Amino acid sequence: MKQHLMRLDRIAGQMNAWLLVIAIGLGMLDLAVLIAKCMPVPPAPPATTSAGADENAGLLPPPSYVADSRS
């Protein structure tokens, strides 16, 4: 019986380190979620219109995902 208790005590001593690491990790995750929820929502980007040609100057056209029909 004494050997079982000594073995259990040794296992419990090693488990405490893992439990501490898990507790610290969960605490950091909780803190990150709390900070993310307290941050203000960033404003939405303005909607683009095709009224002016100069407002999109310098931007590349959107990529075409349609296969080229010449091949």
All heavy atoms as a GROMACS GRO file, in nm:
protein
  517
    1MET      N    1   0.083  -0.120   0.000
    1MET     CA    2   0.000   0.000   0.000
    1MET      C    3   0.086   0.125   0.000
    1MET      O    4   0.054   0.223  -0.067
    1MET     CB    5  -0.092  -0.006   0.123
    1MET     CG    6  -0.184   0.110   0.134
    1MET     SD    7  -0.308   0.098   0.004
    1MET     CE    8  -0.413   0.230   0.048
    2LYS      N    9   0.197   0.119   0.074
    2LYS     CA   10   0.283   0.236   0.083
    2LYS      C   11   0.348   0.265  -0.053
    2LYS      O   12   0.364   0.382  -0.090
    2LYS     CB   13   0.391   0.212   0.189
    2LYS     CG   14   0.476   0.334   0.216
    2LYS     CD   15   0.572   0.309   0.330
    2LYS     CE   16   0.654   0.434   0.354
    2LYS     NZ   17   0.747   0.420   0.463
    3GLN      N   18   0.381   0.159  -0.129
    3GLN     CA   19   0.441   0.180  -0.261
    3GLN      C   20   0.341   0.246  -0.356
    3GLN      O   21   0.378   0.332  -0.436
    3GLN     CB   22   0.486   0.047  -0.319
    3GLN     CG   23   0.607  -0.012  -0.249
    3GLN     CD   24   0.644  -0.148  -0.308
    3GLN    OE1   25   0.562  -0.211  -0.376
    3GLN    NE2   26   0.765  -0.193  -0.280
    4HIS      N   27   0.215   0.209  -0.345
    4HIS     CA   28   0.113   0.269  -0.430
    4HIS      C   29   0.096   0.418  -0.398
    4HIS      O   30   0.082   0.500  -0.489
    4HIS     CB   31  -0.021   0.196  -0.413
    4HIS     CG   32  -0.021   0.058  -0.468
    4HIS    ND1   33  -0.009   0.031  -0.602
    4HIS    CD2   34  -0.034  -0.063  -0.407
    4HIS    CE1   35  -0.013  -0.100  -0.622
    4HIS    NE2   36  -0.028  -0.160  -0.503
    5LEU      N   37   0.100   0.450  -0.270
    5LEU     CA   38   0.087   0.590  -0.231
    5LEU      C   39   0.208   0.672  -0.276
    5LEU      O   40   0.194   0.787  -0.320
    5LEU     CB   41   0.068   0.602  -0.079
    5LEU     CG   42  -0.067   0.556  -0.026
    5LEU    CD1   43  -0.070   0.565   0.126
    5LEU    CD2   44  -0.178   0.638  -0.087
    6MET      N   45   0.327   0.614  -0.269
    6MET     CA   46   0.447   0.685  -0.314
    6MET      C   47   0.442   0.706  -0.465
    6MET      O   48   0.476   0.814  -0.516
    6MET     CB   49   0.572   0.606  -0.274
    6MET     CG   50   0.600   0.610  -0.125
    6MET     SD   51   0.741   0.508  -0.074
    6MET     CE   52   0.871   0.572  -0.174
    7ARG      N   53   0.397   0.604  -0.538
    7ARG     CA   54   0.386   0.617  -0.683
    7ARG      C   55   0.281   0.722  -0.719
    7ARG      O   56   0.302   0.805  -0.808
    7ARG     CB   57   0.347   0.483  -0.744
    7ARG     CG   58   0.339   0.489  -0.896
    7ARG     CD   59   0.292   0.358  -0.955
    7ARG     NE   60   0.387   0.252  -0.926
    7ARG     CZ   61   0.366   0.124  -0.956
    7ARG    NH1   62   0.252   0.087  -1.011
    7ARG    NH2   63   0.456   0.032  -0.927
    8LEU      N   64   0.168   0.722  -0.650
    8LEU     CA   65   0.063   0.820  -0.674
    8LEU      C   66   0.112   0.961  -0.642
    8LEU      O   67   0.081   1.056  -0.715
    8LEU     CB   68  -0.060   0.785  -0.590
    8LEU     CG   69  -0.184   0.868  -0.613
    8LEU    CD1   70  -0.232   0.852  -0.757
    8LEU    CD2   71  -0.293   0.828  -0.516
    9ASP      N   72   0.189   0.975  -0.536
    9ASP     CA   73   0.243   1.106  -0.500
    9ASP      C   74   0.340   1.156  -0.607
    9ASP      O   75   0.340   1.274  -0.642
    9ASP     CB   76   0.314   1.097  -0.364
    9ASP     CG   77   0.360   1.232  -0.314
    9ASP    OD1   78   0.281   1.328  -0.326
    9ASP    OD2   79   0.475   1.241  -0.265
   10ARG      N   80   0.422   1.067  -0.661
   10ARG     CA   81   0.517   1.105  -0.767
   10ARG      C   82   0.442   1.148  -0.893
   10ARG      O   83   0.476   1.247  -0.956
   10ARG     CB   84   0.611   0.988  -0.797
   10ARG     CG   85   0.723   1.030  -0.890
   10ARG     CD   86   0.823   0.920  -0.921
   10ARG     NE   87   0.837   0.818  -0.818
   10ARG     CZ   88   0.822   0.686  -0.839
   10ARG    NH1   89   0.791   0.642  -0.960
   10ARG    NH2   90   0.838   0.600  -0.742
   11ILE      N   91   0.337   1.074  -0.929
   11ILE     CA   92   0.257   1.109  -1.047
   11ILE      C   93   0.187   1.243  -1.025
   11ILE      O   94   0.184   1.328  -1.115
   11ILE     CB   95   0.155   0.997  -1.077
   11ILE    CG1   96   0.228   0.871  -1.124
   11ILE    CG2   97   0.054   1.041  -1.182
   11ILE    CD1   98   0.138   0.750  -1.136
   12ALA      N   99   0.134   1.265  -0.907
   12ALA     CA  100   0.066   1.391  -0.878
   12ALA      C  101   0.164   1.508  -0.883
   12ALA      O  102   0.129   1.617  -0.928
   12ALA     CB  103  -0.002   1.384  -0.741
   13GLY      N  104   0.287   1.486  -0.839
   13GLY     CA  105   0.387   1.593  -0.845
   13GLY      C  106   0.422   1.630  -0.988
   13GLY      O  107   0.443   1.748  -1.020
   14GLN      N  108   0.425   1.533  -1.077
   14GLN     CA  109   0.454   1.562  -1.218
   14GLN      C  110   0.332   1.625  -1.286
   14GLN      O  111   0.346   1.707  -1.375
   14GLN     CB  112   0.496   1.435  -1.290
   14GLN     CG  113   0.630   1.384  -1.245
   14GLN     CD  114   0.666   1.252  -1.311
   14GLN    OE1  115   0.588   1.196  -1.386
   14GLN    NE2  116   0.785   1.202  -1.281
   15MET      N  117   0.212   1.586  -1.246
   15MET     CA  118   0.091   1.641  -1.306
   15MET      C  119   0.072   1.788  -1.270
   15MET      O  120   0.017   1.864  -1.349
   15MET     CB  121  -0.032   1.562  -1.259
   15MET     CG  122  -0.047   1.429  -1.327
   15MET     SD  123  -0.088   1.445  -1.500
   15MET     CE  124  -0.252   1.510  -1.490
   16ASN      N  125   0.118   1.830  -1.153
   16ASN     CA  126   0.101   1.968  -1.111
   16ASN      C  127   0.169   2.064  -1.208
   16ASN      O  128   0.117   2.172  -1.235
   16ASN     CB  129   0.154   1.989  -0.969
   16ASN     CG  130   0.058   1.936  -0.865
   16ASN    OD1  131  -0.059   1.920  -0.892
   16ASN    ND2  132   0.111   1.906  -0.747
   17ALA      N  133   0.284   2.028  -1.262
   17ALA     CA  134   0.352   2.114  -1.358
   17ALA      C  135   0.269   2.128  -1.485
   17ALA      O  136   0.254   2.239  -1.539
   17ALA     CB  137   0.490   2.058  -1.389
   18TRP      N  138   0.213   2.017  -1.533
   18TRP     CA  139   0.129   2.024  -1.654
   18TRP      C  140   0.002   2.104  -1.628
   18TRP      O  141  -0.041   2.182  -1.714
   18TRP     CB  142   0.092   1.884  -1.701
   18TRP     CG  143   0.204   1.816  -1.771
   18TRP    CD1  144   0.280   1.713  -1.724
   18TRP    CD2  145   0.256   1.847  -1.901
   18TRP    NE1  146   0.376   1.679  -1.818
   18TRP    CE2  147   0.362   1.760  -1.927
   18TRP    CE3  148   0.220   1.941  -1.997
   18TRP    CZ2  149   0.434   1.764  -2.046
   18TRP    CZ3  150   0.292   1.945  -2.115
   18TRP    CH2  151   0.398   1.857  -2.139
   19LEU      N  152  -0.057   2.086  -1.513
   19LEU     CA  153  -0.178   2.162  -1.480
   19LEU      C  154  -0.148   2.311  -1.472
   19LEU      O  155  -0.231   2.393  -1.512
   19LEU     CB  156  -0.239   2.111  -1.350
   19LEU     CG  157  -0.299   1.970  -1.357
   19LEU    CD1  158  -0.346   1.927  -1.218
   19LEU    CD2  159  -0.412   1.964  -1.456
   20LEU      N  160  -0.032   2.346  -1.421
   20LEU     CA  161   0.007   2.487  -1.413
   20LEU      C  162   0.025   2.545  -1.553
   20LEU      O  163  -0.022   2.656  -1.582
   20LEU     CB  164   0.136   2.502  -1.332
   20LEU     CG  165   0.188   2.644  -1.317
   20LEU    CD1  166   0.091   2.728  -1.238
   20LEU    CD2  167   0.324   2.643  -1.251
   21VAL      N  168   0.088   2.470  -1.642
   21VAL     CA  169   0.106   2.517  -1.780
   21VAL      C  170  -0.029   2.535  -1.849
   21VAL      O  171  -0.053   2.635  -1.917
   21VAL     CB  172   0.195   2.418  -1.858
   21VAL    CG1  173   0.194   2.448  -2.007
   21VAL    CG2  174   0.337   2.422  -1.805
   22ILE      N  175  -0.120   2.440  -1.831
   22ILE     CA  176  -0.252   2.450  -1.892
   22ILE      C  177  -0.329   2.567  -1.833
   22ILE      O  178  -0.396   2.642  -1.906
   22ILE     CB  179  -0.329   2.317  -1.873
   22ILE    CG1  180  -0.264   2.208  -1.959
   22ILE    CG2  181  -0.476   2.332  -1.908
   22ILE    CD1  182  -0.318   2.070  -1.933
   23ALA      N  183  -0.320   2.589  -1.703
   23ALA     CA  184  -0.390   2.700  -1.640
   23ALA      C  185  -0.338   2.834  -1.690
   23ALA      O  186  -0.417   2.926  -1.717
   23ALA     CB  187  -0.376   2.691  -1.487
   24ILE      N  188  -0.208   2.848  -1.706
   24ILE     CA  189  -0.151   2.972  -1.759
   24ILE      C  190  -0.196   2.994  -1.902
   24ILE      O  191  -0.233   3.106  -1.941
   24ILE     CB  192   0.003   2.971  -1.746
   24ILE    CG1  193   0.043   2.980  -1.599
   24ILE    CG2  194   0.066   3.085  -1.825
   24ILE    CD1  195   0.190   2.961  -1.574
   25GLY      N  196  -0.196   2.889  -1.983
   25GLY     CA  197  -0.240   2.901  -2.122
   25GLY      C  198  -0.385   2.942  -2.133
   25GLY      O  199  -0.422   3.028  -2.214
   26LEU      N  200  -0.471   2.883  -2.052
   26LEU     CA  201  -0.612   2.919  -2.055
   26LEU      C  202  -0.634   3.061  -2.005
   26LEU      O  203  -0.720   3.133  -2.056
   26LEU     CB  204  -0.694   2.821  -1.971
   26LEU     CG  205  -0.712   2.682  -2.032
   26LEU    CD1  206  -0.783   2.590  -1.933
   26LEU    CD2  207  -0.791   2.692  -2.161
   27GLY      N  208  -0.556   3.102  -1.907
   27GLY     CA  209  -0.565   3.240  -1.859
   27GLY      C  210  -0.525   3.340  -1.966
   27GLY      O  211  -0.589   3.445  -1.983
   28MET      N  212  -0.420   3.308  -2.042
   28MET     CA  213  -0.378   3.397  -2.151
   28MET      C  214  -0.484   3.401  -2.260
   28MET      O  215  -0.509   3.507  -2.320
   28MET     CB  216  -0.244   3.352  -2.206
   28MET     CG  217  -0.129   3.373  -2.109
   28MET     SD  218   0.028   3.315  -2.171
   28MET     CE  219   0.055   3.428  -2.304
   29LEU      N  220  -0.547   3.287  -2.289
   29LEU     CA  221  -0.653   3.284  -2.389
   29LEU      C  222  -0.771   3.369  -2.344
   29LEU      O  223  -0.828   3.445  -2.423
   29LEU     CB  224  -0.696   3.140  -2.414
   29LEU     CG  225  -0.808   3.121  -2.516
   29LEU    CD1  226  -0.762   3.164  -2.654
   29LEU    CD2  227  -0.852   2.976  -2.518
   30ASP      N  228  -0.809   3.359  -2.218
   30ASP     CA  229  -0.918   3.441  -2.165
   30ASP      C  230  -0.884   3.589  -2.175
   30ASP      O  231  -0.969   3.671  -2.211
   30ASP     CB  232  -0.946   3.404  -2.019
   30ASP     CG  233  -1.019   3.272  -2.005
   30ASP    OD1  234  -1.074   3.225  -2.106
   30ASP    OD2  235  -1.020   3.218  -1.893
   31LEU      N  236  -0.761   3.624  -2.144
   31LEU     CA  237  -0.719   3.764  -2.152
   31LEU      C  238  -0.722   3.815  -2.296
   31LEU      O  239  -0.767   3.926  -2.322
   31LEU     CB  240  -0.578   3.779  -2.094
   31LEU     CG  241  -0.524   3.922  -2.084
   31LEU    CD1  242  -0.610   4.006  -1.992
   31LEU    CD2  243  -0.381   3.919  -2.037
   32ALA      N  244  -0.680   3.732  -2.390
   32ALA     CA  245  -0.682   3.771  -2.532
   32ALA      C  246  -0.825   3.793  -2.580
   32ALA      O  247  -0.854   3.888  -2.653
   32ALA     CB  248  -0.612   3.666  -2.617
   33VAL      N  249  -0.918   3.706  -2.540
   33VAL     CA  250  -1.057   3.722  -2.580
   33VAL      C  251  -1.117   3.847  -2.515
   33VAL      O  252  -1.190   3.922  -2.580
   33VAL     CB  253  -1.138   3.596  -2.542
   33VAL    CG1  254  -1.288   3.618  -2.558
   33VAL    CG2  255  -1.094   3.478  -2.626
   34LEU      N  256  -1.084   3.873  -2.391
   34LEU     CA  257  -1.133   3.993  -2.323
   34LEU      C  258  -1.085   4.119  -2.393
   34LEU      O  259  -1.162   4.212  -2.417
   34LEU     CB  260  -1.088   3.992  -2.177
   34LEU     CG  261  -1.128   4.115  -2.095
   34LEU    CD1  262  -1.279   4.117  -2.075
   34LEU    CD2  263  -1.056   4.117  -1.963
   35ILE      N  264  -0.958   4.122  -2.430
   35ILE     CA  265  -0.903   4.238  -2.500
   35ILE      C  266  -0.969   4.253  -2.636
   35ILE      O  267  -1.004   4.364  -2.677
   35ILE     CB  268  -0.750   4.227  -2.512
   35ILE    CG1  269  -0.686   4.243  -2.374
   35ILE    CG2  270  -0.694   4.329  -2.609
   35ILE    CD1  271  -0.538   4.214  -2.371
   36ALA      N  272  -0.990   4.142  -2.707
   36ALA     CA  273  -1.053   4.149  -2.839
   36ALA      C  274  -1.196   4.199  -2.830
   36ALA      O  275  -1.242   4.272  -2.918
   36ALA     CB  276  -1.049   4.012  -2.906
   37LYS      N  277  -1.267   4.162  -2.725
   37LYS     CA  278  -1.405   4.208  -2.710
   37LYS      C  279  -1.412   4.353  -2.667
   37LYS      O  280  -1.512   4.420  -2.694
   37LYS     CB  281  -1.478   4.119  -2.609
   37LYS     CG  282  -1.514   3.984  -2.664
   37LYS     CD  283  -1.606   3.909  -2.570
   37LYS     CE  284  -1.651   3.781  -2.637
   37LYS     NZ  285  -1.756   3.715  -2.562
   38CYS      N  286  -1.312   4.404  -2.601
   38CYS     CA  287  -1.312   4.543  -2.556
   38CYS      C  288  -1.266   4.639  -2.665
   38CYS      O  289  -1.288   4.760  -2.654
   38CYS     CB  290  -1.221   4.559  -2.434
   38CYS     SG  291  -1.288   4.479  -2.287
   39MET      N  292  -1.202   4.588  -2.769
   39MET     CA  293  -1.154   4.674  -2.877
   39MET      C  294  -1.273   4.724  -2.957
   39MET      O  295  -1.367   4.650  -2.982
   39MET     CB  296  -1.059   4.597  -2.969
   39MET     CG  297  -0.932   4.551  -2.902
   39MET     SD  298  -0.821   4.683  -2.866
   39MET     CE  299  -0.767   4.725  -3.028
   40PRO      N  300  -1.267   4.850  -3.003
   40PRO     CA  301  -1.377   4.899  -3.087
   40PRO      C  302  -1.373   4.833  -3.224
   40PRO      O  303  -1.268   4.793  -3.273
   40PRO     CB  304  -1.349   5.049  -3.098
   40PRO     CG  305  -1.204   5.063  -3.072
   40PRO     CD  306  -1.167   4.952  -2.976
   41VAL      N  307  -1.489   4.822  -3.285
   41VAL     CA  308  -1.499   4.761  -3.417
   41VAL      C  309  -1.440   4.857  -3.520
   41VAL      O  310  -1.474   4.975  -3.520
   41VAL     CB  311  -1.647   4.730  -3.451
   41VAL    CG1  312  -1.660   4.674  -3.590
   41VAL    CG2  313  -1.706   4.637  -3.348
   42PRO      N  314  -1.348   4.811  -3.605
   42PRO     CA  315  -1.291   4.901  -3.704
   42PRO      C  316  -1.397   4.942  -3.806
   42PRO      O  317  -1.488   4.865  -3.836
   42PRO     CB  318  -1.180   4.819  -3.769
   42PRO     CG  319  -1.214   4.678  -3.741
   42PRO     CD  320  -1.292   4.677  -3.612
   43PRO      N  321  -1.386   5.064  -3.857
   43PRO     CA  322  -1.487   5.109  -3.954
   43PRO      C  323  -1.476   5.030  -4.083
   43PRO      O  324  -1.370   4.985  -4.123
   43PRO     CB  325  -1.451   5.255  -3.976
   43PRO     CG  326  -1.307   5.266  -3.940
   43PRO     CD  327  -1.284   5.165  -3.832
   44ALA      N  328  -1.590   5.014  -4.148
   44ALA     CA  329  -1.594   4.941  -4.275
   44ALA      C  330  -1.531   5.027  -4.383
   44ALA      O  331  -1.544   5.150  -4.382
   44ALA     CB  332  -1.737   4.907  -4.310
   45PRO      N  333  -1.463   4.966  -4.478
   45PRO     CA  334  -1.406   5.046  -4.587
   45PRO      C  335  -1.517   5.107  -4.670
   45PRO      O  336  -1.625   5.050  -4.683
   45PRO     CB  337  -1.325   4.944  -4.668
   45PRO     CG  338  -1.380   4.813  -4.630
   45PRO     CD  339  -1.434   4.826  -4.491
   46PRO      N  340  -1.492   5.225  -4.726
   46PRO     CA  341  -1.598   5.289  -4.804
   46PRO      C  342  -1.630   5.208  -4.929
   46PRO      O  343  -1.545   5.144  -4.988
   46PRO     CB  344  -1.537   5.425  -4.840
   46PRO     CG  345  -1.390   5.406  -4.829
   46PRO     CD  346  -1.370   5.303  -4.722
   47ALA      N  347  -1.756   5.214  -4.967
   47ALA     CA  348  -1.800   5.141  -5.087
   47ALA      C  349  -1.746   5.211  -5.211
   47ALA      O  350  -1.743   5.334  -5.217
   47ALA     CB  351  -1.952   5.136  -5.092
   48THR      N  352  -1.700   5.135  -5.307
   48THR     CA  353  -1.645   5.195  -5.429
   48THR      C  354  -1.757   5.217  -5.529
   48THR      O  355  -1.852   5.139  -5.538
   48THR     CB  356  -1.539   5.103  -5.492
   48THR    OG1  357  -1.598   4.976  -5.520
   48THR    CG2  358  -1.422   5.083  -5.397
   49THR      N  359  -1.744   5.324  -5.601
   49THR     CA  360  -1.841   5.354  -5.706
   49THR      C  361  -1.765   5.370  -5.837
   49THR      O  362  -1.645   5.395  -5.839
   49THR     CB  363  -1.917   5.484  -5.676
   49THR    OG1  364  -1.823   5.591  -5.667
   49THR    CG2  365  -1.994   5.473  -5.545
   50SER      N  366  -1.836   5.357  -5.946
   50SER     CA  367  -1.772   5.372  -6.076
   50SER      C  368  -1.792   5.513  -6.132
   50SER      O  369  -1.776   5.534  -6.251
   50SER     CB  370  -1.827   5.268  -6.172
   50SER     OG  371  -1.968   5.286  -6.186
   51ALA      N  372  -1.829   5.609  -6.047
   51ALA     CA  373  -1.856   5.745  -6.094
   51ALA      C  374  -1.728   5.814  -6.141
   51ALA      O  375  -1.727   5.879  -6.244
   51ALA     CB  376  -1.923   5.825  -5.984
   52GLY      N  377  -1.621   5.801  -6.066
   52GLY     CA  378  -1.498   5.869  -6.102
   52GLY      C  379  -1.391   5.771  -6.142
   52GLY      O  380  -1.374   5.667  -6.080
   53ALA      N  381  -1.316   5.804  -6.244
   53ALA     CA  382  -1.211   5.713  -6.290
   53ALA      C  383  -1.084   5.731  -6.208
   53ALA      O  384  -1.001   5.642  -6.202
   53ALA     CB  385  -1.182   5.736  -6.437
   54ASP      N  386  -1.067   5.848  -6.144
   54ASP     CA  387  -0.943   5.876  -6.072
   54ASP      C  388  -0.937   5.810  -5.935
   54ASP      O  389  -0.829   5.795  -5.879
   54ASP     CB  390  -0.926   6.027  -6.056
   54ASP     CG  391  -0.898   6.094  -6.188
   54ASP    OD1  392  -0.846   6.026  -6.277
   54ASP    OD2  393  -0.929   6.214  -6.201
   55GLU      N  394  -1.050   5.771  -5.878
   55GLU     CA  395  -1.046   5.717  -5.742
   55GLU      C  396  -0.982   5.578  -5.737
   55GLU      O  397  -0.934   5.536  -5.635
   55GLU     CB  398  -1.186   5.713  -5.681
   55GLU     CG  399  -1.279   5.611  -5.743
   55GLU     CD  400  -1.417   5.617  -5.682
   55GLU    OE1  401  -1.477   5.724  -5.682
   55GLU    OE2  402  -1.461   5.512  -5.633
   56ASN      N  403  -0.982   5.506  -5.847
   56ASN     CA  404  -0.919   5.374  -5.851
   56ASN      C  405  -0.786   5.378  -5.924
   56ASN      O  406  -0.736   5.273  -5.965
   56ASN     CB  407  -1.012   5.272  -5.918
   56ASN     CG  408  -1.135   5.243  -5.834
   56ASN    OD1  409  -1.128   5.249  -5.712
   56ASN    ND2  410  -1.246   5.214  -5.898
   57ALA      N  411  -0.730   5.495  -5.941
   57ALA     CA  412  -0.604   5.507  -6.015
   57ALA      C  413  -0.494   5.437  -5.939
   57ALA      O  414  -0.481   5.450  -5.818
   57ALA     CB  415  -0.569   5.654  -6.035
   58GLY      N  416  -0.414   5.361  -6.009
   58GLY     CA  417  -0.301   5.292  -5.948
   58GLY      C  418  -0.334   5.154  -5.896
   58GLY      O  419  -0.245   5.082  -5.853
   59LEU      N  420  -0.460   5.117  -5.895
   59LEU     CA  421  -0.498   4.985  -5.845
   59LEU      C  422  -0.498   4.885  -5.960
   59LEU      O  423  -0.534   4.917  -6.074
   59LEU     CB  424  -0.637   4.989  -5.782
   59LEU     CG  425  -0.651   5.077  -5.658
   59LEU    CD1  426  -0.795   5.075  -5.610
   59LEU    CD2  427  -0.559   5.028  -5.547
   60LEU      N  428  -0.460   4.765  -5.928
   60LEU     CA  429  -0.462   4.660  -6.029
   60LEU      C  430  -0.604   4.608  -6.046
   60LEU      O  431  -0.682   4.609  -5.952
   60LEU     CB  432  -0.370   4.546  -5.987
   60LEU     CG  433  -0.222   4.579  -5.978
   60LEU    CD1  434  -0.146   4.460  -5.923
   60LEU    CD2  435  -0.167   4.616  -6.115
   61PRO      N  436  -0.638   4.562  -6.165
   61PRO     CA  437  -0.772   4.504  -6.182
   61PRO      C  438  -0.781   4.374  -6.105
   61PRO      O  439  -0.681   4.310  -6.075
   61PRO     CB  440  -0.781   4.481  -6.333
   61PRO     CG  441  -0.640   4.472  -6.379
   61PRO     CD  442  -0.560   4.560  -6.288
   62PRO      N  443  -0.903   4.333  -6.069
   62PRO     CA  444  -0.916   4.206  -5.995
   62PRO      C  445  -0.869   4.090  -6.081
   62PRO      O  446  -0.882   4.092  -6.202
   62PRO     CB  447  -1.067   4.197  -5.966
   62PRO     CG  448  -1.131   4.290  -6.062
   62PRO     CD  449  -1.032   4.396  -6.095
   63PRO      N  450  -0.814   3.986  -6.016
   63PRO     CA  451  -0.765   3.872  -6.092
   63PRO      C  452  -0.880   3.799  -6.161
   63PRO      O  453  -0.989   3.789  -6.109
   63PRO     CB  454  -0.698   3.784  -5.989
   63PRO     CG  455  -0.759   3.824  -5.861
   63PRO     CD  456  -0.796   3.968  -5.873
   64SER      N  457  -0.852   3.747  -6.278
   64SER     CA  458  -0.952   3.673  -6.353
   64SER      C  459  -0.934   3.524  -6.325
   64SER      O  460  -0.826   3.470  -6.346
   64SER     CB  461  -0.938   3.702  -6.502
   64SER     OG  462  -1.026   3.621  -6.575
   65TYR      N  463  -1.038   3.461  -6.280
   65TYR     CA  464  -1.031   3.319  -6.249
   65TYR      C  465  -1.092   3.234  -6.360
   65TYR      O  466  -1.106   3.115  -6.348
   65TYR     CB  467  -1.101   3.290  -6.116
   65TYR     CG  468  -1.034   3.357  -6.001
   65TYR    CD1  469  -1.090   3.468  -5.939
   65TYR    CD2  470  -0.913   3.311  -5.954
   65TYR    CE1  471  -1.026   3.531  -5.834
   65TYR    CE2  472  -0.849   3.372  -5.849
   65TYR     CZ  473  -0.906   3.481  -5.789
   65TYR     OH  474  -0.842   3.543  -5.685
   66VAL      N  475  -1.130   3.297  -6.469
   66VAL     CA  476  -1.189   3.226  -6.582
   66VAL      C  477  -1.076   3.180  -6.672
   66VAL      O  478  -0.983   3.254  -6.702
   66VAL     CB  479  -1.287   3.317  -6.659
   66VAL    CG1  480  -1.347   3.242  -6.777
   66VAL    CG2  481  -1.393   3.370  -6.567
   67ALA      N  482  -1.081   3.056  -6.718
   67ALA     CA  483  -0.975   3.002  -6.804
   67ALA      C  484  -0.973   3.074  -6.938
   67ALA      O  485  -1.078   3.115  -6.990
   67ALA     CB  486  -0.996   2.853  -6.824
   68ASP      N  487  -0.856   3.092  -6.992
   68ASP     CA  488  -0.841   3.158  -7.120
   68ASP      C  489  -0.897   3.067  -7.229
   68ASP      O  490  -0.860   2.949  -7.240
   68ASP     CB  491  -0.693   3.189  -7.144
   68ASP     CG  492  -0.673   3.283  -7.261
   68ASP    OD1  493  -0.773   3.331  -7.315
   68ASP    OD2  494  -0.556   3.308  -7.297
   69SER      N  495  -0.983   3.119  -7.316
   69SER     CA  496  -1.048   3.036  -7.417
   69SER      C  497  -0.962   3.019  -7.542
   69SER      O  498  -0.999   2.946  -7.632
   69SER     CB  499  -1.182   3.097  -7.456
   69SER     OG  500  -1.161   3.227  -7.509
   70ARG      N  501  -0.845   3.088  -7.550
   70ARG     CA  502  -0.758   3.076  -7.668
   70ARG      C  503  -0.680   2.946  -7.672
   70ARG      O  504  -0.628   2.908  -7.774
   70ARG     CB  505  -0.660   3.194  -7.672
   70ARG     CG  506  -0.730   3.326  -7.704
   70ARG     CD  507  -0.629   3.435  -7.708
   70ARG     NE  508  -0.597   3.470  -7.568
   70ARG     CZ  509  -0.504   3.557  -7.532
   70ARG    NH1  510  -0.431   3.616  -7.622
   70ARG    NH2  511  -0.483   3.584  -7.406
   71SER      N  512  -0.669   2.875  -7.565
   71SER     CA  513  -0.586   2.754  -7.566
   71SER      C  514  -0.660   2.629  -7.606
   71SER      O  515  -0.770   2.618  -7.631
   71SER     CB  516  -0.522   2.731  -7.431
   71SER     OG  517  -0.619   2.734  -7.328
   0.00000   0.00000   0.00000
